[in-house]
Each structure stands twice: as structure tokens, then as C-alpha cells.
Amino acid sequence: MKRNISLLSLALSALILSTSCSEQDNSTDTKEIELEEGKVIASQAWDGYEDLQGKSFGNVFTMPEKIEPTTVDNVYSIFAEKDEAQADKDICKEYFKKVFGDDYNEKCIVNMPEGDYTYSEKSSDNYAVFRHGPGTVSKNGAVPLSMTTSGYSFKNRYIPTKDRDVLLDIGKEKQSVGAICDAALKYCSNIFEGHFKECELYAADLIHFYNSDTDNYAADVTIGLKYERIPLEYRFTPLDKRVSKSFYVVGTYYVPATFDLDLYGIDDIGVLSVYWADNKLRAETLNGMIPLKETVKILERELAPNSKYKFNRVELLYCKKKTSPIYENDPIINASIDEDYGEVVDPPFVPTWVFTVNTNTSDGSKLYYIKLNAVTGEITIDK
């Protein structure tokens, strides 16, 4: 499974909403909001989903047999930024202490030129790299299960909420999907305790792997973040459009807010990959959004007539599609890139309808998505 990994600093915060009484009408304590045509208030986002389950829209697409709605009270544009008040090294030291426990040795921390803090025990295979959170922790020389050099191959994919009671081999024992996800969530919650104050950590995805050489099983658990019950994008999605400039490349991609945790046993953590770290955010309330039932009408109208997509899941997520230069590991080159490209616009996370396409292949790791921005109506075929 190929992943294009960029270590990205992201962050989140909450906004308290208030409503005022109308001076003209004292009989009500709410203010009526004008909505754009085709939009509804957030609490009506999933209305009518029951009638869409399993429904075919000509030869364009078929909806999932079962749709699992989430409770929505409000939706936001969420702007992320780094909290400069926090000292990078102090944060990284806390991470290293929690990860390595009694084996922690502050002398093993090295400040790298690009702002990375590397923890390396020369006498063992333990190492870690963090930059204010994003980075990788490896114990005993393990590499991520998703890399071909790990020796493991994809076996199956599970949705933690739906497949919680399914029993899997892991290490040399059997454990339920729920137990494996709970162990991963507990580990991440301990490492990042107090860091994500306005978000809820949860198990978003589990991929089961098998090593035929050692006859061992392992699991890659994705830990995601929810903001007021709506998850942020938690996958490295296939979209990776690249345009070559004079001496660098500009990429367009979706930003994941996620951690990946590799478990070789219920209590045996191999690799923690972190792609989200900062804890400062600004959220702006949206007055309305495109609901699911309007979304399917737009897709039926705009997608190719004989697409024959078979959707196996629909979700409401906060997604951010970003365009920026692909930087090098060289501050001089990067300064030249910034000068040529100009300022990078960092868009907010916005509510997005995400339809997972069933590729009908034996390798369930090869998924792609059709996304509709619930604010603008923009459609992206993410493959």
C-alpha cells in the first residue's frame, strides 16, 4: 500500500455559539437564518438517509445497503495553526519520556537542522523523530506495516464500530477488533494526554496484516480525531496531483489528521506514525450545508452517466484539500521555493460528504473516494 507521507502541522479549537432575541418579535428566542438554495441547517444533514439505503441512481452509482448517520448539531470551517507559545523541545521530551518509559535518556535527544528532535539509542534499535508532534516512533527496529520492507502483506480491513466483535489473529493469539482498537486508543491517549483538548480521539480503521515467513499476524490501527462528533479526514487518500515548476513540484492533496499504530500483539507496539500535532484552532460557524439527499442529486447529475460506482460507505468528515510546494530537506532550496511560489494558502477543514468506492478487488487496501464539499458543492474524484 503506497502512501505519500508529508509531516504536516495541523491544529484545532472550539467556538461557543450564541443566539440573540429578535427585537421585533419577543415571542421567540431564536434568530432565523437565511440559507442558500439547496442548503439546510446542520441538524438536518442526514434527513432522509433511510430512503437512500441500497438505492440505485441509474447506471451512475448505487448507495450502501446500510448508512450510519452521525449526530450533527453545528458545522464549522476549522482553521489550524501551530501554537508558538509551546516549546518544541519540551513537548518532544514529554513524548519521548512516555514512549520509552524507564529506558528514557535525555542525552539521546538530538536537535536536527530542520527542527526535528531525534531520539536515538545507539546501543539498541529504538528511535523516534518528532517535530512538535508529527513524526515516527519505532521500537526494536520495526518499520511501518504498510511498507513492503516490513515483510507483512495486507489481509483485510475492518471498521471498528461495525466489526468490533470480529476475532483476529494478532501475534500468536486471538483478539477482537474492539480489544485491539481499545489497546491502540489507550496507548495514543496516554502519549498525547492533554494535547488535543477540544477533540476526541477514536479508532477509525484497522488493517490486518500477515507475515508468511514468520507465520505472525499484526494490525495497523488508525486513530483519528473528532470535533463535536464529526471526524476529521483520517486516511492518506489517493489524491496526489503534481505540477512541475522551474525547480520544484507543487502538489494538491488532502490533509490527514491521524495517527497510525502498528501492533504485533495486544501489548506489543512496534511503530507509531504521527501526522497531526498542534492544538490551537479557530472554528467559524457555518450557517448551512448541503445535505445528503441533495448531495446524491448533484452526484447523479454531474458524474459520468455509465460510471456504475458501487458505494460501500458514506461519511460526513471535515476535509482540507491543500495546494503547496513539495519541500526539500534543504533550508536554502526551500527559501528559494518560497520566494518563487509566494505565500501558501492554508484552507480550513470543511464538512465534506465522502463516498467510499468498492473497487471489487481482492486487495481491500486499494480504496478511492468521491467527495463533495458540503459548502461549495465542489466534487473531487479522489483516486
GUDOLO-521215 format. One record per residue (C-alpha): residue number from 1; residue in three letters; x, y, z. Coordinates in steps of 0.5 Angstrom, whole numbers. Each point is the difference from the previous one (the first is absolute). Last residue first. Example, Ala and Ser with C-alpha at 12.3 -4.5 7.8 and 13.67 -1.06 7.14 Angstrom:
! residues 2
[2 "SER" [27 -2 14]]
[1 "ALA" [-2 -7 2]]
//
This chain:
! residues 383
[383 "LYS" [-16 16 -13]]
[382 "ASP" [-4 6 3]]
[381 "ILE" [-6 2 -5]]
[380 "THR" [-1 7 2]]
[379 "ILE" [-7 4 0]]
[378 "GLU" [0 7 2]]
[377 "GLY" [-7 1 3]]
[376 "THR" [2 7 4]]
[375 "VAL" [-1 -2 7]]
[374 "ALA" [-2 -7 0]]
[373 "ASN" [7 -1 -4]]
[372 "LEU" [-2 -7 -4]]
[371 "LYS" [5 -6 1]]
[370 "ILE" [0 -6 -5]]
[369 "TYR" [5 -5 3]]
[368 "TYR" [5 -5 -1]]
[367 "LEU" [2 -7 3]]
[366 "LYS" [6 -4 -1]]
[365 "SER" [1 -3 7]]
[364 "GLY" [-5 -5 -2]]
[363 "ASP" [4 -4 -4]]
[362 "SER" [-4 -5 -3]]
[361 "THR" [-3 5 -5]]
[360 "ASN" [-7 2 0]]
[359 "THR" [2 7 0]]
[358 "ASN" [-6 2 5]]
[357 "VAL" [0 8 -1]]
[356 "THR" [0 3 7]]
[355 "PHE" [-5 6 0]]
[354 "VAL" [3 6 4]]
[353 "TRP" [-5 6 1]]
[352 "THR" [4 6 2]]
[351 "PRO" [0 5 6]]
[350 "VAL" [5 5 0]]
[349 "PHE" [8 0 2]]
[348 "PRO" [2 7 -1]]
[347 "PRO" [5 2 -6]]
[346 "ASP" [7 1 1]]
[345 "VAL" [2 5 -5]]
[344 "VAL" [8 -1 -2]]
[343 "GLU" [3 7 -1]]
[342 "GLY" [4 1 -6]]
[341 "TYR" [3 -5 -5]]
[340 "ASP" [7 3 -2]]
[339 "GLU" [2 2 7]]
[338 "ASP" [-3 -6 4]]
[337 "ILE" [4 -4 -5]]
[336 "SER" [6 4 1]]
[335 "ALA" [0 -1 8]]
[334 "ASN" [-2 -7 -1]]
[333 "ILE" [7 -1 -4]]
[332 "ILE" [4 3 5]]
[331 "PRO" [-4 -4 6]]
[330 "ASP" [2 -6 -3]]
[329 "ASN" [-4 -7 1]]
[328 "GLU" [-5 2 -6]]
[327 "TYR" [-7 3 0]]
[326 "ILE" [-5 -2 -4]]
[325 "PRO" [-4 6 -2]]
[324 "SER" [-7 2 2]]
[323 "THR" [-7 -2 -1]]
[322 "LYS" [-5 -2 5]]
[321 "LYS" [-6 -4 0]]
[320 "LYS" [-3 0 8]]
[319 "CYS" [-5 -5 2]]
[318 "TYR" [-5 0 6]]
[317 "LEU" [-4 -6 -1]]
[316 "LEU" [-7 -3 -1]]
[315 "GLU" [0 -7 -2]]
[314 "VAL" [-3 -4 -6]]
[313 "ARG" [2 -8 0]]
[312 "ASN" [0 -5 -5]]
[311 "PHE" [-1 4 -7]]
[310 "LYS" [-1 -4 -6]]
[309 "TYR" [2 4 -6]]
[308 "LYS" [-3 -1 -6]]
[307 "SER" [3 6 -4]]
[306 "ASN" [-4 -1 -6]]
[305 "PRO" [-3 7 0]]
[304 "ALA" [6 4 2]]
[303 "LEU" [-1 3 7]]
[302 "GLU" [-3 7 0]]
[301 "ARG" [-8 -1 0]]
[300 "GLU" [0 -6 5]]
[299 "LEU" [6 3 4]]
[298 "ILE" [-5 6 1]]
[297 "LYS" [-6 -4 2]]
[296 "VAL" [4 -4 5]]
[295 "THR" [3 6 3]]
[294 "GLU" [-7 3 1]]
[293 "LYS" [-2 -6 4]]
[292 "LEU" [6 0 4]]
[291 "PRO" [-1 8 2]]
[290 "ILE" [4 6 -3]]
[289 "MET" [2 4 6]]
[288 "GLY" [-3 6 4]]
[287 "ASN" [2 6 4]]
[286 "LEU" [7 -2 1]]
[285 "THR" [4 1 7]]
[284 "GLU" [7 2 0]]
[283 "ALA" [5 -4 3]]
[282 "ARG" [7 2 2]]
[281 "LEU" [5 -5 3]]
[280 "LYS" [6 -1 4]]
[279 "ASN" [2 -7 2]]
[278 "ASP" [5 -2 -5]]
[277 "ALA" [2 -7 -1]]
[276 "TRP" [-2 -4 -6]]
[275 "TYR" [3 -5 -5]]
[274 "VAL" [3 -4 6]]
[273 "SER" [3 -7 -2]]
[272 "LEU" [0 -5 6]]
[271 "VAL" [4 -6 -2]]
[270 "GLY" [1 -7 4]]
[269 "ILE" [-5 0 6]]
[268 "ASP" [0 -7 3]]
[267 "ASP" [-6 0 6]]
[266 "ILE" [-5 -3 -5]]
[265 "GLY" [5 -3 -4]]
[264 "TYR" [4 2 -6]]
[263 "LEU" [-4 7 0]]
[262 "ASP" [2 5 -5]]
[261 "LEU" [-3 7 2]]
[260 "ASP" [-2 5 -6]]
[259 "PHE" [-2 7 3]]
[258 "THR" [-5 5 -4]]
[257 "ALA" [-2 7 -2]]
[256 "PRO" [1 -2 -8]]
[255 "VAL" [1 6 -5]]
[254 "TYR" [-3 -1 -7]]
[253 "TYR" [5 1 -5]]
[252 "THR" [2 5 -6]]
[251 "GLY" [7 0 -1]]
[250 "VAL" [5 5 -3]]
[249 "VAL" [7 -2 -2]]
[248 "TYR" [7 3 0]]
[247 "PHE" [5 3 -5]]
[246 "SER" [-4 4 -6]]
[245 "LYS" [-7 -3 2]]
[244 "SER" [-2 -7 0]]
[243 "VAL" [-8 -1 1]]
[242 "ARG" [-2 -6 5]]
[241 "LYS" [-7 -2 2]]
[240 "ASP" [0 -5 5]]
[239 "LEU" [-7 -2 2]]
[238 "PRO" [1 -8 3]]
[237 "THR" [-3 2 7]]
[236 "PHE" [5 -1 6]]
[235 "ARG" [-6 -1 4]]
[234 "TYR" [-2 3 7]]
[233 "GLU" [-4 6 -3]]
[232 "LEU" [-3 4 6]]
[231 "PRO" [-6 -4 4]]
[230 "ILE" [-6 4 2]]
[229 "ARG" [-2 -2 7]]
[228 "GLU" [1 8 2]]
[227 "TYR" [7 -1 -3]]
[226 "LYS" [2 -7 -1]]
[225 "LEU" [7 -2 0]]
[224 "GLY" [3 -7 -3]]
[223 "ILE" [4 -6 2]]
[222 "THR" [2 -4 -6]]
[221 "VAL" [1 -7 2]]
[220 "ASP" [5 -5 -3]]
[219 "ALA" [0 -7 2]]
[218 "ALA" [5 -6 0]]
[217 "TYR" [0 -7 -1]]
[216 "ASN" [6 -5 0]]
[215 "ASP" [1 -6 -4]]
[214 "THR" [8 2 0]]
[213 "ASP" [1 0 -8]]
[212 "SER" [-8 1 -1]]
[211 "ASN" [0 6 3]]
[210 "TYR" [-8 2 1]]
[209 "PHE" [-3 7 0]]
[208 "HIS" [-7 2 3]]
[207 "ILE" [-2 8 -2]]
[206 "LEU" [-4 3 6]]
[205 "ASP" [-4 7 -1]]
[204 "ALA" [-2 6 4]]
[203 "ALA" [1 -2 7]]
[202 "TYR" [-1 7 4]]
[201 "LEU" [3 6 3]]
[200 "GLU" [-5 6 2]]
[199 "CYS" [2 7 -2]]
[198 "GLU" [0 6 4]]
[197 "LYS" [6 -1 5]]
[196 "PHE" [4 -4 -5]]
[195 "HIS" [7 1 4]]
[194 "GLY" [-3 -2 7]]
[193 "GLU" [3 -7 -1]]
[192 "PHE" [3 -2 -6]]
[191 "ILE" [4 -6 1]]
[190 "ASN" [-5 -2 5]]
[189 "SER" [-6 0 -5]]
[188 "CYS" [4 -3 -5]]
[187 "TYR" [2 -6 4]]
[186 "LYS" [-8 -1 2]]
[185 "LEU" [-2 1 -7]]
[184 "ALA" [5 -5 -2]]
[183 "ALA" [-3 -5 5]]
[182 "ASP" [-7 2 -1]]
[181 "CYS" [1 -2 -7]]
[180 "ILE" [3 -7 1]]
[179 "ALA" [-6 -1 5]]
[178 "GLY" [-5 2 -5]]
[177 "VAL" [3 -4 -6]]
[176 "SER" [-1 -6 5]]
[175 "GLN" [7 -4 2]]
[174 "LYS" [3 -6 -2]]
[173 "GLU" [7 -2 2]]
[172 "LYS" [7 -2 -3]]
[171 "GLY" [1 8 -2]]
[170 "ILE" [-7 2 -2]]
[169 "ASP" [-5 -5 -3]]
[168 "LEU" [-7 4 -1]]
[167 "LEU" [-7 -1 3]]
[166 "VAL" [-6 4 -2]]
[165 "ASP" [-3 3 6]]
[164 "ARG" [1 8 -2]]
[163 "ASP" [-1 -1 -8]]
[162 "LYS" [-5 6 -1]]
[161 "THR" [3 5 5]]
[160 "PRO" [7 -2 -1]]
[159 "ILE" [-1 -1 -8]]
[158 "TYR" [5 -5 -2]]
[157 "ARG" [5 -1 -6]]
[156 "ASN" [3 -7 -2]]
[155 "LYS" [6 -4 -2]]
[154 "PHE" [5 5 -2]]
[153 "SER" [7 -3 0]]
[152 "TYR" [6 1 5]]
[151 "GLY" [7 -1 -1]]
[150 "SER" [1 7 3]]
[149 "THR" [4 2 -7]]
[148 "THR" [-6 1 -4]]
[147 "MET" [-2 6 5]]
[146 "SER" [-7 0 2]]
[145 "LEU" [2 -4 7]]
[144 "PRO" [4 6 2]]
[143 "VAL" [7 -2 1]]
[142 "ALA" [3 -3 7]]
[141 "GLY" [7 1 2]]
[140 "ASN" [-1 -2 7]]
[139 "LYS" [-5 5 2]]
[138 "SER" [-2 6 -6]]
[137 "VAL" [-3 7 2]]
[136 "THR" [-2 4 -6]]
[135 "GLY" [-1 7 -1]]
[134 "PRO" [-5 6 1]]
[133 "GLY" [0 2 7]]
[132 "HIS" [4 7 0]]
[131 "ARG" [4 -3 -5]]
[130 "PHE" [2 -7 3]]
[129 "VAL" [4 -6 -2]]
[128 "ALA" [1 -6 4]]
[127 "TYR" [5 -6 0]]
[126 "ASN" [1 -6 4]]
[125 "ASP" [4 -5 -4]]
[124 "SER" [5 -1 6]]
[123 "SER" [7 2 2]]
[122 "LYS" [0 7 -4]]
[121 "GLU" [-7 2 4]]
[120 "SER" [-3 5 -5]]
[119 "TYR" [-4 6 2]]
[118 "THR" [-1 5 -6]]
[117 "TYR" [-3 7 1]]
[116 "ASP" [-2 2 -7]]
[115 "GLY" [1 8 -1]]
[114 "GLU" [3 -1 -7]]
[113 "PRO" [7 1 3]]
[112 "MET" [-1 -6 5]]
[111 "ASN" [0 0 7]]
[110 "VAL" [3 -6 3]]
[109 "ILE" [-3 -4 6]]
[108 "CYS" [3 -6 3]]
[107 "LYS" [3 4 6]]
[106 "GLU" [-7 1 2]]
[105 "ASN" [0 -8 2]]
[104 "TYR" [-6 -4 0]]
[103 "ASP" [0 -7 2]]
[102 "ASP" [-5 0 5]]
[101 "GLY" [-5 3 -4]]
[100 "PHE" [2 0 -8]]
[99 "VAL" [-7 3 -2]]
[98 "LYS" [-2 4 5]]
[97 "LYS" [7 3 1]]
[96 "PHE" [1 1 -7]]
[95 "TYR" [-7 4 -1]]
[94 "GLU" [2 4 6]]
[93 "LYS" [7 2 -3]]
[92 "CYS" [-4 2 -6]]
[91 "ILE" [-4 5 3]]
[90 "ASP" [6 3 4]]
[89 "LYS" [4 0 -7]]
[88 "ASP" [-6 4 -4]]
[87 "ALA" [-1 5 6]]
[86 "GLN" [-8 2 0]]
[85 "ALA" [-1 7 -1]]
[84 "GLU" [0 -1 -8]]
[83 "ASP" [-6 -4 0]]
[82 "LYS" [-1 -2 -7]]
[81 "GLU" [-5 1 -5]]
[80 "ALA" [-7 -3 -2]]
[79 "PHE" [-6 4 -3]]
[78 "ILE" [-7 -4 1]]
[77 "SER" [-6 2 -4]]
[76 "TYR" [-5 -2 4]]
[75 "VAL" [-7 -5 1]]
[74 "ASN" [-5 0 5]]
[73 "ASP" [-4 -5 4]]
[72 "VAL" [1 -6 -4]]
[71 "THR" [-1 -7 2]]
[70 "THR" [3 -5 -4]]
[69 "PRO" [-3 -5 -5]]
[68 "GLU" [2 -7 -2]]
[67 "ILE" [-3 -2 -7]]
[66 "LYS" [-1 -7 -1]]
[65 "GLU" [-1 -3 -7]]
[64 "PRO" [5 5 -3]]
[63 "MET" [-3 4 -6]]
[62 "THR" [1 -2 -7]]
[61 "PHE" [3 5 -5]]
[60 "VAL" [-1 2 -7]]
[59 "ASN" [-3 -5 -4]]
[58 "GLY" [-7 2 2]]
[57 "PHE" [1 3 7]]
[56 "SER" [-1 -6 4]]
[55 "LYS" [-3 0 7]]
[54 "GLY" [3 -5 5]]
[53 "GLN" [-1 5 6]]
[52 "LEU" [-3 7 -3]]
[51 "ASP" [-6 -1 4]]
[50 "GLU" [3 0 6]]
[49 "TYR" [4 6 -1]]
[48 "GLY" [-6 4 0]]
[47 "ASP" [3 5 5]]
[46 "TRP" [8 0 1]]
[45 "ALA" [1 7 -1]]
[44 "GLN" [-6 2 4]]
[43 "SER" [4 2 7]]
[42 "ALA" [5 4 -5]]
[41 "ILE" [-5 5 -2]]
[40 "VAL" [-2 -1 -7]]
[39 "LYS" [3 2 -7]]
[38 "GLY" [-3 -1 -7]]
[37 "GLU" [-1 8 -1]]
[36 "GLU" [4 4 5]]
[35 "LEU" [-3 0 7]]
[34 "GLU" [-2 7 3]]
[33 "ILE" [0 -1 8]]
[32 "GLU" [-6 1 5]]
[31 "LYS" [2 3 6]]
[30 "THR" [-2 -4 6]]
[29 "ASP" [-3 2 7]]
[28 "THR" [-7 0 -3]]
[27 "SER" [-7 4 2]]
[26 "ASN" [4 7 1]]
[25 "ASP" [0 1 -7]]
[24 "GLN" [3 7 -3]]
[23 "GLU" [6 0 5]]
[22 "SER" [2 -7 -2]]
[21 "CYS" [3 -4 6]]
[20 "SER" [7 -2 -1]]
[19 "THR" [4 -6 -2]]
[18 "SER" [6 -2 3]]
[17 "LEU" [6 -5 -2]]
[16 "ILE" [6 -2 3]]
[15 "LEU" [6 -1 -5]]
[14 "ALA" [5 -6 1]]
[13 "SER" [7 -1 -2]]
[12 "LEU" [4 -5 -4]]
[11 "ALA" [7 -1 -3]]
[10 "LEU" [4 -2 -6]]
[9 "SER" [8 -1 -1]]
[8 "LEU" [1 -4 -6]]
[7 "LEU" [5 -6 -1]]
[6 "SER" [-1 -2 -7]]
[5 "ILE" [-1 -7 -2]]
[4 "ASN" [-1 -3 -7]]
[3 "ARG" [-3 -6 2]]
[2 "LYS" [0 -7 -4]]
[1 "MET" [-3 -6 2]]
//
